[in-house]
Amino acid sequence: MTVEVRYLVMRDGKEVGMYLTKKEADEHDRMLDIALALAGFIEKVENIKIDEDTLEELTIHLSRNREDVMRILKGLKPRIEKASEKTEKLIDIKEKGKKAVGAK
């Protein structure tokens, strides 16, 4: 018999992700908190109309890429990853089994 510990990230009573480590679950939860704060900030702009799905995708993208967004806001260029670096990261994640189950 095996025992597995999984960490669920819940929003509004709905499961939005499952992780094998608490650190990953906390990181995902923080990313969602940032996306929610960004959505509130963007919604305050009076002359911009964005549908809810587009706003959600936009704010999640900005939150996931917050390091590059911060660099851009500071007047710096975003860090450019080589295609080989992205591939290595994906392979490493799959090998370690740390990829979120049920998350985007």
Secondary structure, 3 states (H helix, E strand, C coil): CCCCCCEEEEECCEEEEEECCHHHHHHHHHHHHHHHHHHHHHHCCCCCCCCHHHHHHHHHHHHHCHHHHHHHHCCCCCCCCCHHHHHHHHHHHHHHCCCCECCC
